[in-house]
Each structure stands twice: as structure tokens, then as C-alpha cells.
């Protein structure tokens, strides 16, 4: 939804677009905070491994990848829409 919202298409009506702007602007800080918690959390199921140069690498799970993608989409969205920026400051 975030990636489609940043594109200018006719799939979203103006009413839906305005509702979405309001929802994102009200919950922006919570969404970012949740993403940061997921990225900082310890994932015991993913043990580090050593590559060919014996350098220890921490595995990245699908939750972390999707969280990074969500953060990217959130920051792209806020950079393109001034209305969300203004609501976020309140």
C-alpha cells in the first residue's frame, strides 16, 4: 500500500488517498519505532556463520528484510508528500 500510494495512479480515489495520508501521518512515529525495535531485536534462530575468509557474518532473517523495506517505503512516502510531513510535526 505504501509503495502504491507514492505513485500517481488512478487506482486510489482522492477520498482513499486522503484517508491514507491521515492514517500514516497519525501513526508515522509508531510505525518507525516498531521497525527500529524489530531491527534491534535479537533473533536467536539465526546463528552467525563464517564465510570463506573466516569473517563472522550475522544472518538476516526475512522479518528484518521486510522491516528495512517498510522503512524505505515510509521515508520515500514522507519525502514525496508535504502534507504528511506537516502532520508528523504536531
PyMOL Python script that loads the backbone (N, CA, C, O; Angstrom):
from pymol import cmd

cmd.read_pdbstr("""\
ATOM      1  N   UNK A   1       0.819  -1.187   0.000  1.00  0.00           N
ATOM      2  CA  UNK A   1       0.000   0.000   0.000  1.00  0.00           C
ATOM      3  C   UNK A   1       0.869   1.258   0.000  1.00  0.00           C
ATOM      4  O   UNK A   1       0.562   2.225  -0.697  1.00  0.00           O
ATOM      5  N   UNK A   2       1.938   1.246   0.771  1.00  0.00           N
ATOM      6  CA  UNK A   2       2.812   2.419   0.817  1.00  0.00           C
ATOM      7  C   UNK A   2       3.460   2.695  -0.527  1.00  0.00           C
ATOM      8  O   UNK A   2       3.532   3.848  -0.954  1.00  0.00           O
ATOM      9  N   UNK A   3       3.929   1.659  -1.196  1.00  0.00           N
ATOM     10  CA  UNK A   3       4.596   1.872  -2.483  1.00  0.00           C
ATOM     11  C   UNK A   3       3.606   2.313  -3.547  1.00  0.00           C
ATOM     12  O   UNK A   3       3.953   3.122  -4.408  1.00  0.00           O
ATOM     13  N   UNK A   4       2.384   1.804  -3.511  1.00  0.00           N
ATOM     14  CA  UNK A   4       1.380   2.229  -4.482  1.00  0.00           C
ATOM     15  C   UNK A   4       0.917   3.646  -4.202  1.00  0.00           C
ATOM     16  O   UNK A   4       0.588   4.383  -5.132  1.00  0.00           O
ATOM     17  N   UNK A   5       0.885   4.038  -2.945  1.00  0.00           N
ATOM     18  CA  UNK A   5       0.429   5.370  -2.586  1.00  0.00           C
ATOM     19  C   UNK A   5       1.370   6.438  -3.116  1.00  0.00           C
ATOM     20  O   UNK A   5       0.922   7.508  -3.528  1.00  0.00           O
ATOM     21  N   UNK A   6       2.686   6.161  -3.110  1.00  0.00           N
ATOM     22  CA  UNK A   6       3.618   7.178  -3.577  1.00  0.00           C
ATOM     23  C   UNK A   6       3.568   7.379  -5.086  1.00  0.00           C
ATOM     24  O   UNK A   6       4.039   8.401  -5.586  1.00  0.00           O
ATOM     25  N   UNK A   7       3.011   6.431  -5.812  1.00  0.00           N
ATOM     26  CA  UNK A   7       2.870   6.586  -7.253  1.00  0.00           C
ATOM     27  C   UNK A   7       1.575   7.341  -7.556  1.00  0.00           C
ATOM     28  O   UNK A   7       0.582   7.212  -6.839  1.00  0.00           O
ATOM     29  N   UNK A   8       1.605   8.117  -8.614  1.00  0.00           N
ATOM     30  CA  UNK A   8       0.412   8.851  -9.005  1.00  0.00           C
ATOM     31  C   UNK A   8      -0.381   8.018 -10.004  1.00  0.00           C
ATOM     32  O   UNK A   8      -0.139   8.083 -11.209  1.00  0.00           O
ATOM     33  N   UNK A   9      -1.312   7.251  -9.507  1.00  0.00           N
ATOM     34  CA  UNK A   9      -2.137   6.421 -10.365  1.00  0.00           C
ATOM     35  C   UNK A   9      -3.598   6.641 -10.064  1.00  0.00           C
ATOM     36  O   UNK A   9      -3.953   7.331  -9.108  1.00  0.00           O
ATOM     37  N   UNK A  10      -4.439   6.052 -10.880  1.00  0.00           N
ATOM     38  CA  UNK A  10      -5.872   6.221 -10.691  1.00  0.00           C
ATOM     39  C   UNK A  10      -6.475   5.096  -9.859  1.00  0.00           C
ATOM     40  O   UNK A  10      -7.693   5.040  -9.690  1.00  0.00           O
ATOM     41  N   UNK A  11      -5.647   4.205  -9.341  1.00  0.00           N
ATOM     42  CA  UNK A  11      -6.143   3.087  -8.549  1.00  0.00           C
ATOM     43  C   UNK A  11      -6.747   3.562  -7.232  1.00  0.00           C
ATOM     44  O   UNK A  11      -7.708   2.971  -6.738  1.00  0.00           O
ATOM     45  N   UNK A  12      -6.186   4.629  -6.664  1.00  0.00           N
ATOM     46  CA  UNK A  12      -6.677   5.161  -5.398  1.00  0.00           C
ATOM     47  C   UNK A  12      -7.493   6.420  -5.661  1.00  0.00           C
ATOM     48  O   UNK A  12      -7.029   7.346  -6.325  1.00  0.00           O
ATOM     49  N   UNK A  13      -8.699   6.443  -5.139  1.00  0.00           N
ATOM     50  CA  UNK A  13      -9.516   7.643  -5.269  1.00  0.00           C
ATOM     51  C   UNK A  13      -8.983   8.716  -4.319  1.00  0.00           C
ATOM     52  O   UNK A  13      -8.191   8.429  -3.421  1.00  0.00           O
ATOM     53  N   UNK A  14      -9.426   9.943  -4.529  1.00  0.00           N
ATOM     54  CA  UNK A  14      -8.964  11.042  -3.667  1.00  0.00           C
ATOM     55  C   UNK A  14      -9.374  10.828  -2.218  1.00  0.00           C
ATOM     56  O   UNK A  14      -8.617  11.143  -1.299  1.00  0.00           O
ATOM     57  N   UNK A  15     -10.572  10.293  -2.016  1.00  0.00           N
ATOM     58  CA  UNK A  15     -11.036  10.036  -0.655  1.00  0.00           C
ATOM     59  C   UNK A  15     -10.143   9.020   0.042  1.00  0.00           C
ATOM     60  O   UNK A  15      -9.727   9.234   1.181  1.00  0.00           O
ATOM     61  N   UNK A  16      -9.849   7.918  -0.632  1.00  0.00           N
ATOM     62  CA  UNK A  16      -8.978   6.885  -0.054  1.00  0.00           C
ATOM     63  C   UNK A  16      -7.572   7.432   0.173  1.00  0.00           C
ATOM     64  O   UNK A  16      -6.940   7.135   1.187  1.00  0.00           O
ATOM     65  N   UNK A  17      -7.091   8.227  -0.768  1.00  0.00           N
ATOM     66  CA  UNK A  17      -5.754   8.812  -0.641  1.00  0.00           C
ATOM     67  C   UNK A  17      -5.677   9.734   0.581  1.00  0.00           C
ATOM     68  O   UNK A  17      -4.695   9.699   1.322  1.00  0.00           O
ATOM     69  N   UNK A  18      -6.697  10.548   0.790  1.00  0.00           N
ATOM     70  CA  UNK A  18      -6.715  11.443   1.953  1.00  0.00           C
ATOM     71  C   UNK A  18      -6.834  10.674   3.265  1.00  0.00           C
ATOM     72  O   UNK A  18      -6.200  11.032   4.257  1.00  0.00           O
ATOM     73  N   UNK A  19      -7.643   9.621   3.271  1.00  0.00           N
ATOM     74  CA  UNK A  19      -7.759   8.781   4.467  1.00  0.00           C
ATOM     75  C   UNK A  19      -6.416   8.128   4.788  1.00  0.00           C
ATOM     76  O   UNK A  19      -6.014   8.040   5.949  1.00  0.00           O
ATOM     77  N   UNK A  20      -5.736   7.675   3.748  1.00  0.00           N
ATOM     78  CA  UNK A  20      -4.450   7.021   3.946  1.00  0.00           C
ATOM     79  C   UNK A  20      -3.412   8.017   4.460  1.00  0.00           C
ATOM     80  O   UNK A  20      -2.623   7.688   5.345  1.00  0.00           O
ATOM     81  N   UNK A  21      -3.410   9.228   3.912  1.00  0.00           N
ATOM     82  CA  UNK A  21      -2.492  10.267   4.390  1.00  0.00           C
ATOM     83  C   UNK A  21      -2.717  10.538   5.871  1.00  0.00           C
ATOM     84  O   UNK A  21      -1.766  10.669   6.642  1.00  0.00           O
ATOM     85  N   UNK A  22      -3.968  10.620   6.251  1.00  0.00           N
ATOM     86  CA  UNK A  22      -4.290  10.899   7.650  1.00  0.00           C
ATOM     87  C   UNK A  22      -3.835   9.753   8.551  1.00  0.00           C
ATOM     88  O   UNK A  22      -3.266   9.983   9.618  1.00  0.00           O
ATOM     89  N   UNK A  23      -4.087   8.531   8.123  1.00  0.00           N
ATOM     90  CA  UNK A  23      -3.686   7.363   8.921  1.00  0.00           C
ATOM     91  C   UNK A  23      -2.171   7.288   9.070  1.00  0.00           C
ATOM     92  O   UNK A  23      -1.664   7.062  10.169  1.00  0.00           O
ATOM     93  N   UNK A  24      -1.453   7.476   7.979  1.00  0.00           N
ATOM     94  CA  UNK A  24       0.009   7.405   8.028  1.00  0.00           C
ATOM     95  C   UNK A  24       0.569   8.539   8.875  1.00  0.00           C
ATOM     96  O   UNK A  24       1.489   8.328   9.666  1.00  0.00           O
ATOM     97  N   UNK A  25       0.024   9.735   8.716  1.00  0.00           N
ATOM     98  CA  UNK A  25       0.557  10.859   9.486  1.00  0.00           C
ATOM     99  C   UNK A  25       0.312  10.694  10.987  1.00  0.00           C
ATOM    100  O   UNK A  25       1.135  11.115  11.800  1.00  0.00           O
ATOM    101  N   UNK A  26      -0.807  10.087  11.353  1.00  0.00           N
ATOM    102  CA  UNK A  26      -1.091   9.861  12.777  1.00  0.00           C
ATOM    103  C   UNK A  26      -0.216   8.766  13.361  1.00  0.00           C
ATOM    104  O   UNK A  26       0.141   8.824  14.537  1.00  0.00           O
ATOM    105  N   UNK A  27       0.133   7.776  12.564  1.00  0.00           N
ATOM    106  CA  UNK A  27       0.851   6.608  13.073  1.00  0.00           C
ATOM    107  C   UNK A  27       2.295   6.516  12.599  1.00  0.00           C
ATOM    108  O   UNK A  27       2.931   5.477  12.775  1.00  0.00           O
ATOM    109  N   UNK A  28       2.820   7.571  12.008  1.00  0.00           N
ATOM    110  CA  UNK A  28       4.161   7.507  11.432  1.00  0.00           C
ATOM    111  C   UNK A  28       5.225   7.170  12.475  1.00  0.00           C
ATOM    112  O   UNK A  28       6.054   6.285  12.261  1.00  0.00           O
ATOM    113  N   UNK A  29       5.198   7.867  13.585  1.00  0.00           N
ATOM    114  CA  UNK A  29       6.206   7.623  14.634  1.00  0.00           C
ATOM    115  C   UNK A  29       6.117   6.197  15.175  1.00  0.00           C
ATOM    116  O   UNK A  29       7.140   5.565  15.435  1.00  0.00           O
ATOM    117  N   UNK A  30       4.905   5.699  15.342  1.00  0.00           N
ATOM    118  CA  UNK A  30       4.729   4.333  15.846  1.00  0.00           C
ATOM    119  C   UNK A  30       5.248   3.305  14.845  1.00  0.00           C
ATOM    120  O   UNK A  30       5.866   2.313  15.233  1.00  0.00           O
ATOM    121  N   UNK A  31       4.998   3.541  13.560  1.00  0.00           N
ATOM    122  CA  UNK A  31       5.483   2.611  12.530  1.00  0.00           C
ATOM    123  C   UNK A  31       7.011   2.566  12.508  1.00  0.00           C
ATOM    124  O   UNK A  31       7.607   1.491  12.447  1.00  0.00           O
ATOM    125  N   UNK A  32       7.628   3.728  12.556  1.00  0.00           N
ATOM    126  CA  UNK A  32       9.093   3.781  12.533  1.00  0.00           C
ATOM    127  C   UNK A  32       9.670   3.160  13.800  1.00  0.00           C
ATOM    128  O   UNK A  32      10.652   2.419  13.734  1.00  0.00           O
ATOM    129  N   UNK A  33       9.071   3.454  14.952  1.00  0.00           N
ATOM    130  CA  UNK A  33       9.544   2.891  16.216  1.00  0.00           C
ATOM    131  C   UNK A  33       9.450   1.362  16.204  1.00  0.00           C
ATOM    132  O   UNK A  33      10.371   0.677  16.648  1.00  0.00           O
ATOM    133  N   UNK A  34       8.351   0.841  15.701  1.00  0.00           N
ATOM    134  CA  UNK A  34       8.188  -0.611  15.614  1.00  0.00           C
ATOM    135  C   UNK A  34       9.261  -1.223  14.706  1.00  0.00           C
ATOM    136  O   UNK A  34       9.834  -2.264  15.028  1.00  0.00           O
ATOM    137  N   UNK A  35       9.521  -0.580  13.591  1.00  0.00           N
ATOM    138  CA  UNK A  35      10.555  -1.083  12.683  1.00  0.00           C
ATOM    139  C   UNK A  35      11.922  -1.092  13.357  1.00  0.00           C
ATOM    140  O   UNK A  35      12.695  -2.034  13.186  1.00  0.00           O
ATOM    141  N   UNK A  36      12.219  -0.047  14.120  1.00  0.00           N
ATOM    142  CA  UNK A  36      13.504   0.005  14.815  1.00  0.00           C
ATOM    143  C   UNK A  36      13.611  -1.088  15.875  1.00  0.00           C
ATOM    144  O   UNK A  36      14.681  -1.664  16.070  1.00  0.00           O
ATOM    145  N   UNK A  37      12.503  -1.373  16.558  1.00  0.00           N
ATOM    146  CA  UNK A  37      12.517  -2.462  17.539  1.00  0.00           C
ATOM    147  C   UNK A  37      12.784  -3.808  16.871  1.00  0.00           C
ATOM    148  O   UNK A  37      13.537  -4.627  17.398  1.00  0.00           O
ATOM    149  N   UNK A  38      12.172  -4.034  15.721  1.00  0.00           N
ATOM    150  CA  UNK A  38      12.399  -5.295  15.004  1.00  0.00           C
ATOM    151  C   UNK A  38      13.850  -5.401  14.567  1.00  0.00           C
ATOM    152  O   UNK A  38      14.455  -6.466  14.691  1.00  0.00           O
ATOM    153  N   UNK A  39      14.412  -4.322  14.059  1.00  0.00           N
ATOM    154  CA  UNK A  39      15.801  -4.362  13.595  1.00  0.00           C
ATOM    155  C   UNK A  39      16.788  -4.559  14.739  1.00  0.00           C
ATOM    156  O   UNK A  39      17.821  -5.204  14.560  1.00  0.00           O
ATOM    157  N   UNK A  40      16.485  -4.018  15.899  1.00  0.00           N
ATOM    158  CA  UNK A  40      17.399  -4.132  17.032  1.00  0.00           C
ATOM    159  C   UNK A  40      17.205  -5.412  17.855  1.00  0.00           C
ATOM    160  O   UNK A  40      18.054  -5.759  18.676  1.00  0.00           O
ATOM    161  N   UNK A  41      16.110  -6.096  17.636  1.00  0.00           N
ATOM    162  CA  UNK A  41      15.825  -7.289  18.437  1.00  0.00           C
ATOM    163  C   UNK A  41      16.785  -8.425  18.097  1.00  0.00           C
ATOM    164  O   UNK A  41      17.307  -8.513  16.985  1.00  0.00           O
ATOM    165  N   UNK A  42      16.997  -9.272  19.062  1.00  0.00           N
ATOM    166  CA  UNK A  42      17.867 -10.434  18.905  1.00  0.00           C
ATOM    167  C   UNK A  42      17.055 -11.567  18.316  1.00  0.00           C
ATOM    168  O   UNK A  42      15.968 -11.881  18.801  1.00  0.00           O
ATOM    169  N   UNK A  43      17.574 -12.170  17.290  1.00  0.00           N
ATOM    170  CA  UNK A  43      16.903 -13.305  16.654  1.00  0.00           C
ATOM    171  C   UNK A  43      17.750 -14.545  16.895  1.00  0.00           C
ATOM    172  O   UNK A  43      18.733 -14.782  16.193  1.00  0.00           O
ATOM    173  N   UNK A  44      17.363 -15.334  17.893  1.00  0.00           N
ATOM    174  CA  UNK A  44      18.184 -16.475  18.290  1.00  0.00           C
ATOM    175  C   UNK A  44      18.214 -17.586  17.251  1.00  0.00           C
ATOM    176  O   UNK A  44      19.160 -18.374  17.213  1.00  0.00           O
ATOM    177  N   UNK A  45      17.197 -17.656  16.415  1.00  0.00           N
ATOM    178  CA  UNK A  45      17.138 -18.741  15.429  1.00  0.00           C
ATOM    179  C   UNK A  45      18.209 -18.573  14.351  1.00  0.00           C
ATOM    180  O   UNK A  45      18.615 -19.549  13.721  1.00  0.00           O
ATOM    181  N   UNK A  46      18.658 -17.357  14.142  1.00  0.00           N
ATOM    182  CA  UNK A  46      19.640 -17.098  13.095  1.00  0.00           C
ATOM    183  C   UNK A  46      21.025 -16.968  13.710  1.00  0.00           C
ATOM    184  O   UNK A  46      21.395 -15.909  14.217  1.00  0.00           O
ATOM    185  N   UNK A  47      21.771 -18.038  13.661  1.00  0.00           N
ATOM    186  CA  UNK A  47      23.118 -18.025  14.224  1.00  0.00           C
ATOM    187  C   UNK A  47      24.097 -17.466  13.197  1.00  0.00           C
ATOM    188  O   UNK A  47      23.912 -17.677  11.999  1.00  0.00           O
ATOM    189  N   UNK A  48      25.123 -16.765  13.638  1.00  0.00           N
ATOM    190  CA  UNK A  48      26.124 -16.243  12.696  1.00  0.00           C
ATOM    191  C   UNK A  48      26.915 -17.381  12.048  1.00  0.00           C
ATOM    192  O   UNK A  48      26.994 -18.483  12.591  1.00  0.00           O
ATOM    193  N   UNK A  49      27.488 -17.103  10.903  1.00  0.00           N
ATOM    194  CA  UNK A  49      28.307 -18.101  10.225  1.00  0.00           C
ATOM    195  C   UNK A  49      29.586 -17.431   9.747  1.00  0.00           C
ATOM    196  O   UNK A  49      29.682 -16.204   9.713  1.00  0.00           O
ATOM    197  N   UNK A  50      30.563 -18.243   9.379  1.00  0.00           N
ATOM    198  CA  UNK A  50      31.829 -17.714   8.868  1.00  0.00           C
ATOM    199  C   UNK A  50      31.895 -17.948   7.366  1.00  0.00           C
ATOM    200  O   UNK A  50      31.571 -19.028   6.872  1.00  0.00           O
ATOM    201  N   UNK A  51      32.321 -16.916   6.657  1.00  0.00           N
ATOM    202  CA  UNK A  51      32.462 -17.075   5.211  1.00  0.00           C
ATOM    203  C   UNK A  51      33.843 -17.625   4.878  1.00  0.00           C
ATOM    204  O   UNK A  51      34.563 -18.070   5.772  1.00  0.00           O
ATOM    205  N   UNK A  52      34.218 -17.601   3.611  1.00  0.00           N
ATOM    206  CA  UNK A  52      35.481 -18.211   3.170  1.00  0.00           C
ATOM    207  C   UNK A  52      36.702 -17.518   3.750  1.00  0.00           C
ATOM    208  O   UNK A  52      37.759 -18.137   3.869  1.00  0.00           O
ATOM    209  N   UNK A  53      36.583 -16.267   4.107  1.00  0.00           N
ATOM    210  CA  UNK A  53      37.723 -15.544   4.675  1.00  0.00           C
ATOM    211  C   UNK A  53      37.710 -15.581   6.195  1.00  0.00           C
ATOM    212  O   UNK A  53      38.405 -14.803   6.848  1.00  0.00           O
ATOM    213  N   UNK A  54      36.926 -16.476   6.750  1.00  0.00           N
ATOM    214  CA  UNK A  54      36.741 -16.663   8.198  1.00  0.00           C
ATOM    215  C   UNK A  54      36.241 -15.397   8.893  1.00  0.00           C
ATOM    216  O   UNK A  54      36.549 -15.158  10.060  1.00  0.00           O
ATOM    217  N   UNK A  55      35.483 -14.605   8.180  1.00  0.00           N
ATOM    218  CA  UNK A  55      34.852 -13.417   8.743  1.00  0.00           C
ATOM    219  C   UNK A  55      33.459 -13.819   9.211  1.00  0.00           C
ATOM    220  O   UNK A  55      32.691 -14.400   8.445  1.00  0.00           O
ATOM    221  N   UNK A  56      33.127 -13.514  10.464  1.00  0.00           N
ATOM    222  CA  UNK A  56      31.827 -13.889  11.019  1.00  0.00           C
ATOM    223  C   UNK A  56      30.751 -12.924  10.515  1.00  0.00           C
ATOM    224  O   UNK A  56      30.886 -11.705  10.626  1.00  0.00           O
ATOM    225  N   UNK A  57      29.693 -13.492   9.963  1.00  0.00           N
ATOM    226  CA  UNK A  57      28.596 -12.708   9.390  1.00  0.00           C
ATOM    227  C   UNK A  57      27.307 -13.094  10.092  1.00  0.00           C
ATOM    228  O   UNK A  57      27.000 -14.275  10.256  1.00  0.00           O
ATOM    229  N   UNK A  58      26.564 -12.086  10.501  1.00  0.00           N
ATOM    230  CA  UNK A  58      25.282 -12.325  11.139  1.00  0.00           C
ATOM    231  C   UNK A  58      24.218 -12.514  10.058  1.00  0.00           C
ATOM    232  O   UNK A  58      24.099 -11.687   9.155  1.00  0.00           O
ATOM    233  N   UNK A  59      23.463 -13.575  10.143  1.00  0.00           N
ATOM    234  CA  UNK A  59      22.410 -13.819   9.172  1.00  0.00           C
ATOM    235  C   UNK A  59      21.276 -12.815   9.357  1.00  0.00           C
ATOM    236  O   UNK A  59      21.011 -12.364  10.471  1.00  0.00           O
ATOM    237  N   UNK A  60      20.622 -12.475   8.276  1.00  0.00           N
ATOM    238  CA  UNK A  60      19.491 -11.553   8.312  1.00  0.00           C
ATOM    239  C   UNK A  60      18.240 -12.341   7.953  1.00  0.00           C
ATOM    240  O   UNK A  60      18.175 -12.982   6.904  1.00  0.00           O
ATOM    241  N   UNK A  61      17.258 -12.285   8.826  1.00  0.00           N
ATOM    242  CA  UNK A  61      16.015 -13.007   8.595  1.00  0.00           C
ATOM    243  C   UNK A  61      15.063 -12.226   7.712  1.00  0.00           C
ATOM    244  O   UNK A  61      15.280 -11.047   7.434  1.00  0.00           O
ATOM    245  N   UNK A  62      14.007 -12.894   7.274  1.00  0.00           N
ATOM    246  CA  UNK A  62      13.021 -12.289   6.392  1.00  0.00           C
ATOM    247  C   UNK A  62      12.287 -11.146   7.093  1.00  0.00           C
ATOM    248  O   UNK A  62      11.889 -10.180   6.441  1.00  0.00           O
ATOM    249  N   UNK A  63      12.103 -11.243   8.421  1.00  0.00           N
ATOM    250  CA  UNK A  63      11.452 -10.146   9.151  1.00  0.00           C
ATOM    251  C   UNK A  63      12.261  -8.870   9.064  1.00  0.00           C
ATOM    252  O   UNK A  63      11.709  -7.787   8.872  1.00  0.00           O
ATOM    253  N   UNK A  64      13.566  -8.998   9.203  1.00  0.00           N
ATOM    254  CA  UNK A  64      14.427  -7.807   9.129  1.00  0.00           C
ATOM    255  C   UNK A  64      14.450  -7.228   7.720  1.00  0.00           C
ATOM    256  O   UNK A  64      14.445  -6.009   7.547  1.00  0.00           O
ATOM    257  N   UNK A  65      14.476  -8.090   6.721  1.00  0.00           N
ATOM    258  CA  UNK A  65      14.459  -7.594   5.342  1.00  0.00           C
ATOM    259  C   UNK A  65      13.173  -6.839   5.039  1.00  0.00           C
ATOM    260  O   UNK A  65      13.199  -5.773   4.424  1.00  0.00           O
ATOM    261  N   UNK A  66      12.062  -7.390   5.467  1.00  0.00           N
ATOM    262  CA  UNK A  66      10.775  -6.719   5.225  1.00  0.00           C
ATOM    263  C   UNK A  66      10.669  -5.421   6.026  1.00  0.00           C
ATOM    264  O   UNK A  66      10.059  -4.455   5.567  1.00  0.00           O
ATOM    265  N   UNK A  67      11.252  -5.398   7.203  1.00  0.00           N
ATOM    266  CA  UNK A  67      11.248  -4.183   8.013  1.00  0.00           C
ATOM    267  C   UNK A  67      12.073  -3.089   7.348  1.00  0.00           C
ATOM    268  O   UNK A  67      11.669  -1.926   7.334  1.00  0.00           O
ATOM    269  N   UNK A  68      13.222  -3.454   6.798  1.00  0.00           N
ATOM    270  CA  UNK A  68      14.035  -2.467   6.090  1.00  0.00           C
ATOM    271  C   UNK A  68      13.298  -1.935   4.862  1.00  0.00           C
ATOM    272  O   UNK A  68      13.386  -0.749   4.546  1.00  0.00           O
ATOM    273  N   UNK A  69      12.578  -2.807   4.179  1.00  0.00           N
ATOM    274  CA  UNK A  69      11.793  -2.384   3.025  1.00  0.00           C
ATOM    275  C   UNK A  69      10.671  -1.431   3.450  1.00  0.00           C
ATOM    276  O   UNK A  69      10.400  -0.444   2.766  1.00  0.00           O
ATOM    277  N   UNK A  70      10.023  -1.728   4.574  1.00  0.00           N
ATOM    278  CA  UNK A  70       8.966  -0.860   5.083  1.00  0.00           C
ATOM    279  C   UNK A  70       9.521   0.511   5.464  1.00  0.00           C
ATOM    280  O   UNK A  70       8.905   1.532   5.159  1.00  0.00           O
ATOM    281  N   UNK A  71      10.670   0.545   6.123  1.00  0.00           N
ATOM    282  CA  UNK A  71      11.294   1.820   6.467  1.00  0.00           C
ATOM    283  C   UNK A  71      11.627   2.635   5.224  1.00  0.00           C
ATOM    284  O   UNK A  71      11.402   3.845   5.184  1.00  0.00           O
ATOM    285  N   UNK A  72      12.156   1.973   4.226  1.00  0.00           N
ATOM    286  CA  UNK A  72      12.477   2.653   2.969  1.00  0.00           C
ATOM    287  C   UNK A  72      11.215   3.252   2.364  1.00  0.00           C
ATOM    288  O   UNK A  72      11.222   4.400   1.920  1.00  0.00           O
ATOM    289  N   UNK A  73      10.132   2.478   2.343  1.00  0.00           N
ATOM    290  CA  UNK A  73       8.877   2.976   1.783  1.00  0.00           C
ATOM    291  C   UNK A  73       8.303   4.125   2.600  1.00  0.00           C
ATOM    292  O   UNK A  73       7.761   5.073   2.032  1.00  0.00           O
ATOM    293  N   UNK A  74       8.412   4.056   3.912  1.00  0.00           N
ATOM    294  CA  UNK A  74       7.922   5.146   4.765  1.00  0.00           C
ATOM    295  C   UNK A  74       8.689   6.444   4.507  1.00  0.00           C
ATOM    296  O   UNK A  74       8.089   7.512   4.387  1.00  0.00           O
ATOM    297  N   UNK A  75      10.004   6.345   4.422  1.00  0.00           N
ATOM    298  CA  UNK A  75      10.795   7.549   4.198  1.00  0.00           C
ATOM    299  C   UNK A  75      10.626   8.084   2.782  1.00  0.00           C
ATOM    300  O   UNK A  75      10.691   9.295   2.572  1.00  0.00           O
ATOM    301  N   UNK A  76      10.413   7.213   1.814  1.00  0.00           N
ATOM    302  CA  UNK A  76      10.107   7.659   0.458  1.00  0.00           C
ATOM    303  C   UNK A  76       8.783   8.393   0.433  1.00  0.00           C
ATOM    304  O   UNK A  76       8.647   9.437  -0.204  1.00  0.00           O
ATOM    305  N   UNK A  77       7.808   7.836   1.133  1.00  0.00           N
ATOM    306  CA  UNK A  77       6.481   8.444   1.201  1.00  0.00           C
ATOM    307  C   UNK A  77       6.526   9.825   1.834  1.00  0.00           C
ATOM    308  O   UNK A  77       5.924  10.769   1.322  1.00  0.00           O
ATOM    309  N   UNK A  78       7.226   9.940   2.924  1.00  0.00           N
ATOM    310  CA  UNK A  78       7.269  11.234   3.616  1.00  0.00           C
ATOM    311  C   UNK A  78       8.091  12.259   2.836  1.00  0.00           C
ATOM    312  O   UNK A  78       7.851  13.460   2.960  1.00  0.00           O
ATOM    313  N   UNK A  79       9.036  11.812   2.049  1.00  0.00           N
ATOM    314  CA  UNK A  79       9.814  12.763   1.248  1.00  0.00           C
ATOM    315  C   UNK A  79       9.022  13.300   0.064  1.00  0.00           C
ATOM    316  O   UNK A  79       9.328  14.379  -0.443  1.00  0.00           O
ATOM    317  N   UNK A  80       8.010  12.563  -0.383  1.00  0.00           N
ATOM    318  CA  UNK A  80       7.234  12.981  -1.552  1.00  0.00           C
ATOM    319  C   UNK A  80       5.988  13.772  -1.203  1.00  0.00           C
ATOM    320  O   UNK A  80       5.459  14.483  -2.058  1.00  0.00           O
ATOM    321  N   UNK A  81       5.499  13.669   0.034  1.00  0.00           N
ATOM    322  CA  UNK A  81       4.226  14.286   0.389  1.00  0.00           C
ATOM    323  C   UNK A  81       4.415  15.243   1.558  1.00  0.00           C
ATOM    324  O   UNK A  81       4.668  14.828   2.689  1.00  0.00           O
ATOM    325  N   UNK A  82       4.287  16.525   1.263  1.00  0.00           N
ATOM    326  CA  UNK A  82       4.458  17.554   2.294  1.00  0.00           C
ATOM    327  C   UNK A  82       3.376  17.505   3.353  1.00  0.00           C
ATOM    328  O   UNK A  82       3.627  17.864   4.504  1.00  0.00           O
ATOM    329  N   UNK A  83       2.175  17.068   2.991  1.00  0.00           N
ATOM    330  CA  UNK A  83       1.075  17.035   3.959  1.00  0.00           C
ATOM    331  C   UNK A  83       1.393  16.108   5.119  1.00  0.00           C
ATOM    332  O   UNK A  83       1.052  16.401   6.265  1.00  0.00           O
ATOM    333  N   UNK A  84       2.031  15.013   4.831  1.00  0.00           N
ATOM    334  CA  UNK A  84       2.384  14.051   5.883  1.00  0.00           C
ATOM    335  C   UNK A  84       3.469  14.644   6.770  1.00  0.00           C
ATOM    336  O   UNK A  84       3.447  14.453   7.986  1.00  0.00           O
ATOM    337  N   UNK A  85       4.418  15.362   6.176  1.00  0.00           N
ATOM    338  CA  UNK A  85       5.472  15.997   6.958  1.00  0.00           C
ATOM    339  C   UNK A  85       4.884  16.968   7.969  1.00  0.00           C
ATOM    340  O   UNK A  85       5.295  16.996   9.129  1.00  0.00           O
ATOM    341  N   UNK A  86       3.924  17.760   7.524  1.00  0.00           N
ATOM    342  CA  UNK A  86       3.327  18.752   8.408  1.00  0.00           C
ATOM    343  C   UNK A  86       2.551  18.099   9.550  1.00  0.00           C
ATOM    344  O   UNK A  86       2.631  18.552  10.692  1.00  0.00           O
ATOM    345  N   UNK A  87       1.805  17.046   9.251  1.00  0.00           N
ATOM    346  CA  UNK A  87       1.048  16.356  10.297  1.00  0.00           C
ATOM    347  C   UNK A  87       1.978  15.664  11.277  1.00  0.00           C
ATOM    348  O   UNK A  87       1.663  15.566  12.463  1.00  0.00           O
ATOM    349  N   UNK A  88       3.107  15.189  10.806  1.00  0.00           N
ATOM    350  CA  UNK A  88       4.038  14.466  11.654  1.00  0.00           C
ATOM    351  C   UNK A  88       4.644  15.371  12.719  1.00  0.00           C
ATOM    352  O   UNK A  88       4.962  14.901  13.812  1.00  0.00           O
ATOM    353  N   UNK A  89       4.811  16.650  12.427  1.00  0.00           N
ATOM    354  CA  UNK A  89       5.447  17.569  13.371  1.00  0.00           C
ATOM    355  C   UNK A  89       4.569  17.880  14.559  1.00  0.00           C
ATOM    356  O   UNK A  89       5.072  18.298  15.601  1.00  0.00           O
ATOM    357  N   UNK A  90       3.281  17.689  14.433  1.00  0.00           N
ATOM    358  CA  UNK A  90       2.347  18.050  15.509  1.00  0.00           C
ATOM    359  C   UNK A  90       2.490  17.139  16.690  1.00  0.00           C
ATOM    360  O   UNK A  90       1.781  17.301  17.683  1.00  0.00           O
TER     361      UNK A  90
END
""", "prot")
cmd.dss("prot")
cmd.show_as("cartoon", "prot")
cmd.util.cbc("prot")
cmd.orient("prot")
